[in-house]
Amino acid sequence: MEMGDSTEKELLMCENNNSVLNYKGCLSNFKQFLHNIKNLIAVVELKKDRTLGYFLEVDDIISRKLNYSKEELLKMTPYEVEGIDKREIGNMVMNLLQEGKINYDINYTSKSGEKYSIEISNYIFDLNDKRIIIVTAPNTIERKKVMNLAEKAYEETEERYRKLVELLPDAVHVKYDGKIVFSNEAGAKLFGYKNKGEIIGKDDEEITHPDYKEISMKRGNTMRKERIGAPAIEQKGVRADGEIIDIEVASTPIKFNGNCAILSVIRNITERKKWESMLRETLTDNRRLLEKAIELDKQRTEFFSNISHEFKTPLNVILGSIQLLEKIKQNIGLEKDCSSIYKYIGVMKQNCYRLLRLINNLIDINKADSKFLEAKFQNHDIIHIIEDITLSVADFGKNKGLKLVFDTEVEEKIISCDVDKIERIMLNLLSNSIKNTAKGGSIYVNVYDLIDKIVISVVDTGIGIPEDKLKIIFERFEQIESSLSRKKEGSGIGLSLVKSFVELHSGRIWAESQVGKGTQFFIELPSILVDEENPKSNYNDYSSSLVERINIEFSDIYS
C-alpha cells in the first residue's frame, strides 16, 4: 500500500486522540482517507481475541464480486461470507499478527460457482483502542476473470481452428528442421498413410520428388530468413507406395513451439493435370483439323470457281449455236411443219439460260466467300431503274394471270449504286414472287424516299413463308421446300446472293410474311452519291442487256 506524508500525519493525529467523540470524528476522517487508498477492497476490525470482527468499510467492486450488498457486508464478519474457507482466514490472521504486513493468496468460490484465487495485501493499524486490518489488492478478481475468459476463448478458438484444419479437404503440414511435426488427416491420406500419426516425424524429403528437393529447400530457407510467405507452386510428390502425384504447395512461416516452422497447404492436382494434358492434345488436334478444314474449303472454293468457268465455256458455245439457228430460221423461213423444231430450240435455249444462271450464282458465291465480290458504283436515278426492271417482267406476270403494279412517292431519286447488282436483286425478288403467287394474285413494287435513304418493297399475295423459316431464307442453300419433291425450282443460293449484293451497298434486307396471305420484302439503301464528272449516268447504256439478264434470271419460269 502506498501512502503520502500528509496521509500518515492524519493517521497519527487520530491515534493520539483518546476521546470517543474524537474517535468517531477520526474514524470519519479515516474513512475519507481510506477512499483515497489505491486498490482498497476492505477494512476489518481485529478483536482482542485475535479474531476478525465486522467489516468497517467495503469497496463496491468487492461487494459485487462476493454477491452481497455493501450494507449486508457491513453487518457481517469475514467468517460469515460464503465461499471463503475459515481456516484460510485463521492462517492469514496468524501470519499477519507475526509480521504486521503480509501478502496472501486466498481462494474464493462465488455463489455462481466461479472460482478465484485473490492475491491480497494486509496491514494492521491501531486506532485508539481499536485495531483494524486494511486489505488492498490490485483488481485481481477482475483480472483473473478476464484471464479465465481469455484462456477459455483461446481454448475455444484453438478447438475451432483444429476442427477446421481437420475438415479441410487439402493437406496441411507443419515442418520444422526438415521434419513433419504436424499433419491433418487429409495430409496423411494424400501421401498414402493410414493416419496422421504415421506421417508425423517423417522427413519432408520422403514425400518430395527428387527433382523438387532443392527447390523446396531453397523456398523454406527464404521463408525462414525473410519471414514472408511463398506463392503456390506446382511440383511432384511421392506417396508411401512410391506413386508420383502432382501437387500444388502454398507455404508460409509460422511460430511453432517458439520456433520458426513452415506451414504448407498441399492440394492434389493430378486429375487437373491430366485434364490439362488432354485439353492441350485436343486443342492441338482441333487446330490441326481446323487448318485442314480451311485448306479443304480453300480447295473447294477454287474447284467451284474453276468448274464454274469450265461449265460456262461450252455452255456459251451451245447457247451461241442455238441463237445462230434462230437467226438462220428467220432468214431462210422454214416450213410450218418444222414448228416442233422451233419448240425444241426454245426449250434448249431456256435451259441454257438456267445453267448460265446457276453458274453465275456459283461464281458470285465463291467471290463473296473469297471477299472478292465488288461493286461498281455510279450515280443513277434509282426510280427509273426499279420501274424499268418491273415493267420489263410484266409479260411473265401476265402469262401467269398476275397483276404487276409499280408505284413511287417521287419521280426521281439519284443515288450511288451498282446497276448490275440492283438488277440481279430485283429480278430475283420478282422471280420468287411470280413463282409463288397463284393465278389471279397481285405483285406490288413500291419505292419510298426517306431523305437519307430509300426503301424498296416487293409485296405479293402468294403462298407466304412460315414464321420459323423467315430467319433462314437469307442463309446459304436454304429453301422453304428442301425435299426432292419440292414444287418450285431453285438452288437455294438466290436470296443469299441478294443479301450479299444489298450489303455491298451498305444496306439491309428483311422479309415479313403470313402463310396463305403473301410475303413482303424490304430493301433499305443509303441515299449517297459518289464524286464523278457526270453525277447522273445514263441508265439506257445498261438497259440494252436487260432482256438477256431477264431471260437468265427468269429461266426457271416456264411459259
DAWO-V351958 format. One record per backbone hydrogen bond with DSSP energy under -1.0 kcal/mol. NH is the residue of the N-H (numbers start at 0). CO is the residue of the C=O. If there is no record, write none. Layout:
nh->NH co->CO
nh->NH co->CO
This chain:
nh->7 co->3
nh->8 co->4
nh->9 co->5
nh->10 co->6
nh->11 co->7
nh->12 co->8
nh->13 co->9
nh->14 co->10
nh->15 co->11
nh->22 co->18
nh->23 co->19
nh->24 co->20
nh->25 co->21
nh->26 co->22
nh->27 co->23
nh->28 co->24
nh->29 co->25
nh->30 co->26
nh->31 co->27
nh->32 co->28
nh->33 co->29
nh->34 co->30
nh->35 co->32
nh->36 co->33
nh->39 co->36
nh->40 co->134
nh->41 co->134
nh->42 co->56
nh->43 co->132
nh->44 co->53
nh->45 co->130
nh->46 co->50
nh->49 co->46
nh->52 co->44
nh->54 co->75
nh->55 co->42
nh->56 co->42
nh->58 co->40
nh->62 co->58
nh->63 co->59
nh->64 co->60
nh->65 co->61
nh->67 co->62
nh->72 co->68
nh->73 co->69
nh->74 co->71
nh->75 co->72
nh->79 co->76
nh->80 co->77
nh->83 co->80
nh->88 co->84
nh->89 co->85
nh->90 co->86
nh->91 co->87
nh->92 co->88
nh->93 co->89
nh->94 co->90
nh->95 co->91
nh->96 co->92
nh->97 co->93
nh->98 co->94
nh->99 co->95
nh->101 co->121
nh->103 co->119
nh->105 co->117
nh->107 co->115
nh->108 co->82
nh->109 co->113
nh->112 co->109
nh->115 co->107
nh->117 co->105
nh->119 co->103
nh->120 co->135
nh->121 co->101
nh->122 co->133
nh->123 co->99
nh->124 co->131
nh->126 co->129
nh->129 co->126
nh->131 co->124
nh->132 co->43
nh->133 co->122
nh->134 co->41
nh->135 co->120
nh->136 co->38
nh->139 co->137
nh->142 co->138
nh->143 co->139
nh->144 co->140
nh->145 co->141
nh->146 co->142
nh->147 co->143
nh->148 co->144
nh->149 co->145
nh->150 co->146
nh->151 co->147
nh->152 co->148
nh->153 co->149
nh->154 co->150
nh->155 co->151
nh->156 co->152
nh->157 co->153
nh->158 co->154
nh->159 co->155
nh->160 co->156
nh->161 co->157
nh->162 co->158
nh->163 co->159
nh->164 co->160
nh->165 co->161
nh->166 co->162
nh->167 co->163
nh->170 co->265
nh->172 co->263
nh->173 co->181
nh->174 co->261
nh->175 co->178
nh->178 co->175
nh->179 co->201
nh->180 co->173
nh->181 co->173
nh->183 co->171
nh->187 co->183
nh->188 co->184
nh->189 co->185
nh->191 co->188
nh->192 co->187
nh->197 co->194
nh->199 co->195
nh->200 co->179
nh->201 co->198
nh->203 co->177
nh->205 co->202
nh->206 co->203
nh->208 co->235
nh->211 co->208
nh->215 co->211
nh->216 co->212
nh->217 co->213
nh->218 co->214
nh->219 co->215
nh->220 co->216
nh->221 co->217
nh->222 co->218
nh->223 co->219
nh->224 co->220
nh->225 co->221
nh->226 co->222
nh->229 co->250
nh->232 co->248
nh->234 co->246
nh->236 co->244
nh->237 co->206
nh->238 co->242
nh->239 co->190
nh->241 co->238
nh->244 co->236
nh->246 co->234
nh->247 co->266
nh->248 co->232
nh->249 co->264
nh->251 co->262
nh->253 co->260
nh->255 co->258
nh->258 co->255
nh->260 co->253
nh->261 co->174
nh->262 co->251
nh->263 co->172
nh->264 co->249
nh->265 co->170
nh->266 co->247
nh->268 co->245
nh->272 co->268
nh->273 co->269
nh->274 co->270
nh->275 co->271
nh->276 co->272
nh->277 co->273
nh->278 co->274
nh->279 co->275
nh->280 co->276
nh->281 co->277
nh->282 co->278
nh->283 co->279
nh->284 co->280
nh->285 co->281
nh->286 co->282
nh->287 co->283
nh->288 co->284
nh->289 co->285
nh->290 co->286
nh->291 co->287
nh->292 co->288
nh->293 co->289
nh->294 co->290
nh->295 co->291
nh->296 co->292
nh->297 co->293
nh->298 co->294
nh->299 co->295
nh->300 co->296
nh->301 co->297
nh->302 co->298
nh->303 co->299
nh->304 co->300
nh->305 co->301
nh->306 co->302
nh->307 co->303
nh->308 co->304
nh->309 co->305
nh->310 co->306
nh->311 co->307
nh->312 co->308
nh->313 co->309
nh->314 co->310
nh->315 co->311
nh->316 co->312
nh->317 co->313
nh->318 co->314
nh->319 co->315
nh->320 co->316
nh->321 co->317
nh->322 co->318
nh->323 co->319
nh->324 co->320
nh->325 co->321
nh->326 co->322
nh->327 co->323
nh->328 co->324
nh->329 co->325
nh->330 co->326
nh->331 co->327
nh->332 co->328
nh->337 co->334
nh->338 co->335
nh->340 co->337
nh->341 co->337
nh->342 co->338
nh->343 co->339
nh->344 co->340
nh->345 co->341
nh->346 co->342
nh->347 co->343
nh->348 co->344
nh->349 co->345
nh->350 co->346
nh->351 co->347
nh->352 co->348
nh->353 co->349
nh->354 co->350
nh->355 co->351
nh->356 co->352
nh->357 co->353
nh->358 co->354
nh->359 co->355
nh->360 co->356
nh->361 co->357
nh->362 co->358
nh->363 co->359
nh->364 co->360
nh->365 co->361
nh->366 co->362
nh->367 co->363
nh->368 co->364
nh->369 co->365
nh->370 co->367
nh->371 co->366
nh->377 co->416
nh->379 co->414
nh->381 co->379
nh->381 co->412
nh->384 co->380
nh->385 co->381
nh->386 co->382
nh->387 co->383
nh->388 co->384
nh->389 co->385
nh->390 co->386
nh->391 co->387
nh->393 co->390
nh->396 co->392
nh->397 co->393
nh->398 co->394
nh->400 co->397
nh->401 co->396
nh->402 co->440
nh->404 co->442
nh->406 co->444
nh->408 co->446
nh->414 co->379
nh->415 co->527
nh->416 co->377
nh->421 co->417
nh->422 co->418
nh->423 co->419
nh->424 co->420
nh->425 co->421
nh->426 co->422
nh->427 co->423
nh->428 co->424
nh->429 co->425
nh->430 co->426
nh->431 co->427
nh->432 co->428
nh->433 co->429
nh->434 co->430
nh->435 co->431
nh->439 co->400
nh->440 co->437
nh->442 co->402
nh->443 co->458
nh->444 co->404
nh->445 co->456
nh->446 co->406
nh->447 co->454
nh->449 co->452
nh->451 co->449
nh->453 co->524
nh->454 co->447
nh->455 co->522
nh->456 co->445
nh->457 co->520
nh->458 co->443
nh->459 co->518
nh->460 co->441
nh->462 co->435
nh->468 co->465
nh->471 co->468
nh->472 co->468
nh->474 co->471
nh->476 co->491
nh->477 co->474
nh->485 co->482
nh->496 co->492
nh->497 co->493
nh->498 co->494
nh->499 co->495
nh->500 co->496
nh->501 co->497
nh->502 co->498
nh->503 co->499
nh->504 co->501
nh->505 co->502
nh->506 co->501
nh->507 co->523
nh->509 co->521
nh->511 co->519
nh->513 co->517
nh->515 co->462
nh->516 co->513
nh->517 co->513
nh->519 co->511
nh->520 co->457
nh->521 co->509
nh->522 co->455
nh->523 co->507
nh->524 co->453
nh->526 co->451
nh->527 co->525
nh->536 co->378
nh->540 co->537
nh->541 co->538
nh->542 co->538
nh->544 co->541
nh->545 co->542
nh->548 co->544
nh->549 co->545
nh->550 co->546
nh->551 co->547
nh->552 co->548
nh->553 co->549
nh->554 co->551
nh->556 co->553
